[in-house]
């Protein structure tokens, strides 16, 4: 199952990278914020963007909690908010290899104990 997870992460990351590069080259790298915040006038785009931002904040909080140190966690949190899935998927893929596919260790990070008693 971990192999399927890794393949899905890698495929999604690659697709997102292609879409991101295309958007940056077509519309300009400095325009992402303009589109994100400018779309807030449209009710459904505002809903989608707000939902997406809340998910980014949740993932950022998880990264702070998950990381070996709070400072590293804050760095990862900022990178996940600024980089979205381009950073987060790569992070999860690396974690899946670092933990040798142990899903509990991937999810719990520094709170994982091989004995099964997490903090």
Secondary structure, 3 states (H helix, E strand, C coil): CHHHHHHHHHHHHHHHHHHHHHHHHHHCHHHHHHHHHHHHHCHHHHHHHHHHHHHHHHHHHHHHHHCCCHHHHHHHHHHHHHHCHHHHHHHHHHHHHHCCCCHHHHHHHHHCCCCCCCC
